[in-house]
Amino acid sequence: DEGSDVYNTFEPPAPGARSEHLRVLRSHADAGALRLLLEGRGGRTYTLRLKTPFAVGDGEDFSATRVGADEYRLT
């Protein structure tokens, strides 16, 4: 039984610069849903990647685009 993994690409900020990246603070799988607690900068749009064997659809505040056999881009 495979699970799901959510991640983002990471480029470290320059020394002394503020981080502009989205942070995944917590993820929890419920029946039929993956719940995420995220932290980012207000007013920004972020992209996450999701690897899962399950079907993924758009959510209330995001859209999901299939980019591989079991991989999605969430924006």
C-alpha positions, -999 to 999 in steps of 0.1 A, spaced: 0 0 0 17 32 -12 13 65 5 15 101 -7 44 125 -5 41 163 -9 73 184 -15 86 215 -31 118 223 -50 142 242 -27 168 267 -36 186 281 -5 184 319 -1 215 340 -5 233 347 27 214 374 47 183 372 24 148 363 36 134 329 26 107 333 0 98 296 -1 67 277 10 72 255 40 53 223 47 48 223 84 25 192 87 8 167 65 -19 142 75 -39 117 54 -76 114 61 -100 91 43 -101 106 8 -80 137 16 -45 149 23 -45 178 49 -16 202 48 -4 229 71 17 254 51 36 285 58 45 311 32 46 349 25 13 366 22 1 376 -13 24 350 -30 14 321 -52 33 288 -46 37 255 -63 39 221 -46 46 187 -60 25 157 -50 35 120 -56 6 97 -50 -10 66 -65 -45 81 -58 -66 102 -81 -62 140 -74 -86 167 -82 -87 205 -77 -94 218 -42 -110 249 -27 -79 270 -30 -57 251 -54 -56 234 -88 -39 201 -96 -22 193 -129 -9 158 -137 28 159 -146 37 122 -145 23 88 -139 18 93 -102 29 130 -99 9 162 -98 17 200 -96 -4 219 -71 -8 257 -76 
